Amino acid sequence: DAKTTQPPSMDCAEGRAANLPCNHSTISGNEYVYWYRQIHSQGPQYIIHGLKNNETNEMASLIITEDRKSSTLILPHATLRDTAVYYCIVGSGNTPLVFGKGTRLSVIA
Amino acid sequence: NAGVTQTPKFQVLKTGQSMTLQCAQDMNHEYMSWYRQDPGMGLRLIHYSVGAGITDQGEVPNGYNVSRSTTEDFPLRLLSAAPSQTSVYFCASSYLGGLSYNSPLHFGNGTRLTVT
């Protein structure tokens, strides 16, 4: 079973920030938090990952709480092309990543 | 740089037939894996490999066979296809980093399989 809990769906207005939450209360000390997204029927695409510090790249920002039991993926200016299913996953070392059902984000014009 | 290449893109099989889904990567990744995705569901891990000659089972391995004779290739074999194996199959690869693992998975574009 997936080690994370995400809302099944969210809406966001185009141009606004999309904040996608994820709970991972059983995360262990050496596990990373990964975010992927899947647009339509394509293969999932890596977005960002972090261990305990907040991270930012050209696609998104990842905010991890101090106790590491939850995190938020932020898409700063959502566009229609960001409509996708977003997966939050925890994992480490050689352990295969287990995907849950994710959050279906709909960006609305 | 092709990344992860899956063939075929589409396949229709009759119940009981066997076939091999191909996956190849050109990034010299040690880790490779197969997932299946059913409609409206997340991805479920079938088999994975951490290097040539090493494979292991994931969440849903029954009815599938794998081997890893080279770093580049990780074929998935359906031994006797069943309608329950109708799904989209994704192959993924990454570097390995031990406990400092932080290498993202790279996915192929999938093989859409229908078993009638």
Interface residues (C-beta under 8 A of the other chain):
Chain A: A2 N30 Y32 Y34 Y36 S41 Q42 G43 P44 Q45 Y46 H49 L51 Y87 G91 S92 G93 N94 P96 L97 V98 F99 G100 K101 G102
Chain B: V4 Y31 S33 Y35 M41 G42 L43 R44 L45 Y48 V50 G58 E59 V88 F90 A92 L96 G97 G98 L99 Y101 N102 P104 L105 H106 F107 G108 N109 G110 R112
